[in-house]
Amino acid sequence: MATGEFRVRTGEHRLSTGEYRINADARIPFIMDLALALQDAGYSTHRLEEALTAMSDRLGLTGQYFVTPTSIFASFGSGITQSTYMMRTAPRPQNLGQLARVTAVARGVLSGEVAVAEGMKQLMAVSVVPDPKPLTMIIGHGLASAAAARFLGGAWPEMGMAALGGLGIGALATTAARLPNVARVYEFLAAFLCSAAMTLLGALIGGYSVWLATLAGLIVLIPGLTLTTAITELATSHLTAGTTRMAGAFMTFIGIGFGVALGHKVAVLAVGPVAAVVPGAMPVLVNWLALGVIAIAFSLLLRADRGDIGWILLSAVLAFVSTRLGGSILGPEMGVFLGALAVGLGSNLFYRITRRPAAITMVPGLLTLVPGSIGFRSISALLDSQIVAGIDTAFSMVLTAVSLVAGLLTSAAIYPEERFA
């Protein structure tokens, strides 16, 4: 399980507000505003291009789009009359509640029920996003880390220490959101502090697996979802976006791995080696309790609407059960295929039942499957000079991610997504 880059987003207003008004036609400003709003809410690159193409077709525009995690290019018209716009953007964390509101406006315009001018007003109204409450984000980090410790095989001591580490990282995330210089080294600094703290407490208190508690405490930082999205983009021929996102995920893995290694080394120099502890056995019921906790954590971190918490819990349970079933039949790496297939089909069914974005249940479901923790193990092994083990673990990570993407693409082929789903 990994979530990746859950930083506190700012409440800045990023829509055009007249930037493109040199063209009297309101359709182009609306599409550019929609592109920004969808990307800010966490729309993936390949789906964003498809959504913008569908919108321009509906509005009678000839539009071509090229989207990367850090930019949006849009060209309208053809030949010498073509006009091209470029906007620099920045990757943003998922905001499921905001995504639901933006897609509702887009579907209204797409269906013809809402005029373009009215759609622009609605889009402006829903696109001013307030800052999340710091306490909410801190609690979300702590709950996610505690639940991750159980899924990684930890017992109560590991879950408690992981929760403590997650709370600390959540507090650091709220600080990084206000201090750009801290934000630039956020992943490395968080990994260093968490690793050092878990090692020091392991020497002073003991009774828990330091390595497992560290990994679970950092689970929110590990870019497993980014890696999976990158492979999906590459598989759907969005090579530039996929390569860019893959490079970003790799650098985040490196930064976290180096921070953990340095923090552990500094703590060992201060207090000496820490004894290895094997986590104790836990009742099966605790796994189901952890699923409930992770659903609440995802709802807080992804800023989902309260009414969607039950659906998010159902998605997490579906992912957990189907992956365990697939693992018993196909093995742990290939078993993820069945989990992703079930989550993809279930999310598309969720859209048809509720008319709310499929991402509301798909993203939390995938977060219980993505191979971020495997990637962390690979980097840790390589930094510890265990070359063969590191390469073997890296191969398992890639195979798991490919299996997950294959499940998603298969679900889309069996039960296709609707536009703006």
N, C-alpha and C positions, 0 to 999 in steps of 0.2 A: 504494500500500500504506500502510495506517495501522493502528495498533492502538488507541490511545486509553486513557488513564488506567490504565496498569499501575503502580499504587502497591503498596507492600508492605502486605499486609493484616495486621491484628493477630490474635493468637490468643485473643481474648476469647471467653467462653462466653456466648451470647446466647439460649439456649433458656429456656423459661418456668420450669422447675424449681419448679413449684408455684404459679406466678403465677395460673393459672386454675383452681386446684383447688377454688374455691368451688362449682363444679359437680361433683357426684360422678361424672358421666359422663366417662370418660376420652377419649371421642372428640373433644371440643372441644379440650382441651389438646393432643392429638396433632396435630390439624389446624393449630393455631396454631404449634406447634413446627415442623411441616413447612413452613409458609409462611415462617418466618424462615430455616430451613435452606436451602430452595431459593433464596430471594432472595439470601442470603449467598453461595451457590455460583455465582450469576450467571444464574439463570433470568430470561428476559425477562418483562415485565409481563403481556402477553397470554397467554403460555403458562402462567404461574403461576396466573392466574385459572382457566384451563381445568383445570389439574391439581387445584386445590383443589375445584372443582366436581365433578370425577370422584371424588375421594376422599370428599366428603361424601355423594354419591349412593350410593357403595359401602357406606358406614357407616350409611346410613339416616337421615341428617340433612338438614334443609331449610336449606341454607346459601346466602348471597349474599356476593360478595366484590368489593371495589374496591381495586385495588392501584396505587400510583404508585411512582416510584423512591425516594420518601422516606417512604412510609407504607403500612400495610396495614389495611384495614377489613374486618371479618368480622361478619356477622349470622346468627344461628341461630334457627330457629323462625319463627313468623308471627304477625301481629296484635299484641295487647297482651302476648303472652308472649315476644316476640322479644327476644333479648339481642344486644347489639352490642359488639364489642371493637375497639380501635384501638391500633396499635403504630407508633411513629415508627422509621424505619429510615434507613440511609444507603447510597447506591450503593456497590457493592463490585466489585472486579475479578473477572474470571472465574477460577474454580478448578475445572478440569475433573476432577481426581482426586476432590475433595470432592463434586462433582456426581454422579459415578458411584456413590459410596457412599451418598449420600442417596437417590437415585432407586432404588437396589437395595432399601433399606428400604421405600420407598413402594410399590414394585411388589409386595413381599411382602405388605403389608397389603391392597393393592388386590385381589390375587388370592385372598385369604383364607387363604394359607398361614401367615401370621404374625398372631397376635392383636394387638389394639390396644395392650394393656399391654406386650407383648413388643416391639412396634414402637417404643413410646416409649423403652424401655431401649436398643434398638439405635440409635435416633436420637440419644440422649444420648451414646452411646459414640462415634459417628462425627462428632459435631458440634464436638468440641473440636479446633480446628485449630492446630497449632503455627506460630509465626512462620517465614516462609521464611528461609533462610540469606542474609544480605546479599550474600555473594560470588556466590551463584547468580543473584540478581536483577541484579547488576551485569554479570555475564558475559552474561546474557540480553539486556540492553539493548545491549551492545556488538555482539553477533552480529546482532541484528535491524537495527541501524543499518548495519552493513557490508553485509548482504545487500540492504537497501533502496537503498543507493547504487548497486549494480549494476543493480537493476530500474529505477532512475530515469535510467539512462544513464551512470553514472560508471565510471571505470576504477580501476586499483589505487590511485592516489593518493587519489582521492575515497573509496574504500572504507576505506582506512586512516585517513583523517582523520575520517570518519563514525563508525568504530568507536571512535576516541578520544573523540569527542563523546558517543557513546552510553554509554561507560563512566562518563564524568563525570556524566551525567544519572542513571544508575543509582545512583551513589554519593549524589547529592543526594536521590534517591527514598528511600533507606534512612534518610537523615537526617530527611527530612520526615515519615516514619512515626513518628518519636519526638518530633518538635517540632511541636505543633499550629500555632504561629504561622508556621512555615516552610511547613507544608502549605497554608495559606490562599493563599499566593502562589507555590506550587510551579511551576505551568506558566509563569507570567510570569518568575520568577527563572531557571528552567532555560533558557527561550528566550533571555533576556538574556545569560546566561553563555556558552551555546553559540555564539550569534551573535558575541559579542565575541571569544571565543577563536578561532573559525574565521577571523575577519577579521584579527586580530592575527597569527596564524600564517601566513595567506595573504600578509601583507605581509613578514614576516620570512623565511619559507621559500619560499613560492610553489610553483608547479607543479601546482596543483589548482584546481578550480572551488569557490570559497568558498560560493556560493549553494547548489550541489548538496550539498556536504558538510554545510552547516548544516541543510538540509531533511532529509537522511537521518539526521543525528544526532538530530533532533527527532521522527522518525517515530513513536516509541513514545508520544509525548504527544498526537499529533493525533487527535481524536475521530472518526475516520471510522466506526468500528463503532457508536458512539453515535448518529451521524447516521442511519446505515442502520436501526438499531433503532427510532429515533424515527419514521421514515417507515413502517416496517412496522406500528408501533402505530397510526399515523394511518390507514393503509390498512385496518386491521382494526377500525376504529371505537373504538379506545381513545384518545379524543381528549385527555383530561387527561394521561395518562402520556406520550403522544407529544409534546404541546406542551411539557410540562415538560422532557423529554429533549432536544427540539430547541433550546429556549432555553439549556439547559446546554451543548450542543455549540457553539452560536453564541458564547457568552461565552468558552468555552475557545479557540476560534479567534481571537477578538479579543485575548485575553490573550497568546497565543503570538505573534500577528502584531505586537502592540505591543512585546513583549519583543525580538523579532528586530530590528525597526526601530531601537529604542533602542540595543541592543547594537552593531549595525553602525555607527550614527552616532557613538557614543562611541569605538569603535575607530578609525574613520576620522579623527576629530579628533585622536587620539593618534598615529597612524602615517601618515596620509595615505591617498589612494585606493589600492585594490588592483586590480591588472591582471586583466582577465577572462581566463579560461583555458577552452578547449574540451576536454572529456574526450576521450581517445584511444579508438580502436576496441579491442574486446575479443573474444576467441574465443567462439563460441557455447557451448563447453563450460563457460565460467565461469557462464553462466546456470543450468545444471543444478547446478553446485556451490553456487551461491547458494540454490537451492531446498532443498538439504540443510541448509545453514546456517540458513535461516529456519525449517525444521521443528524443529531443535534449539532455536532461540531461542524459538519459540512454546511448545514443551514446557516450557521453564524458566519463562517468564513466566506462562503459563496454569496452571502447576503440574499438568501432566498426569502420569499414571502412566507409568512407563518402558515398559511393554508397549504403550502406545498411540503411541509415537514413529513406528513404521513406518506406522501408519494415518494419522498427521498428515502425514507426508511424502507419502504417496500422495494425500491430499486437496490438498496444495499443488501437486503436479504436475498433478493433474486440473484445478484451477482455472487454472493457468498455460497449459496446452495448450488448453483449451476457450476461454479468453478470447482467446488469440492467434488461434485459428481463427475465433471469432465476430467479432473485430475486422477480420480480412481480408475478411469477407463483409458485415458490417453497419456497420462503422466502430467507432472506439474506445469511444464512449459506449454504443451499442446492443449492442456485442459483449459487454459485461459481462453482459447478459441470459443468453447461452448459458453463460457461466462459472458464474453463480449457479444456473442450472437444473441443470447437471451436478453441482455441489457438493451441492445439495439432494437430488437423486435418489441420489447416491452415499452421502450421510450416512444417509438412511433405509434404504438397503440394508445399510450398516454395522451399524445397529441390529439388523436382522433376522438378521444373521449372528452377531453377538457378544452381543446382548442388553445392550449398553452404550449410554449416551445418545448420540443422534445429534449432540449439540453437540460431542462430542469431536473429530469431524472437520469438522463444519460451521463452527464458529467459526474455527479456523485457516485453512480454505479461504476463508472470506469476508474474512479479514484481508488476503489477497493481492489482493483485488478492490476493497475499499471506497475511496471517492474522497476520502480525507482530504488527500492531497497537493495535489489540485486546489483544495480549499477553502483551503489555506494560500496557494497562489498567488493566489487571488482576494483574500484579505485583504491580502496583501503589495502587490498592485497598487493597491488602494484607498488604503492608507496612503501609497503613493508618488504619490498624486494621479492615477493612471492609471485614471480612472473607467470609461471604455468597456471597457478590457481587464479590469478587475476584475469588472464586471457580466457580461461575456461568459464569463469563467472561472467565475463563480458559477453561471451557467446550465448550463454543462457539468457542474459538480459535482452539481447537482440532477438533471439528466437522467441522469447515471451512477448516482446513488443510486436513482432511481426504476426504472431498468432493472434494477438488482440486485434490488430488492425484488420486481419483477414476476417475475423468474426464480425467486426463492424461493417465492412464492405459487403459481406455475405448477407447480413441482416438488411442492408439497404437494397440489395438485389431481390431478396424475397419479399420484402414489405417496404416499398420505396417511400422515402420521406416526401412530404409535400413542401411546397415553397414556403419559406419563412416558418418552418416547423421547429 
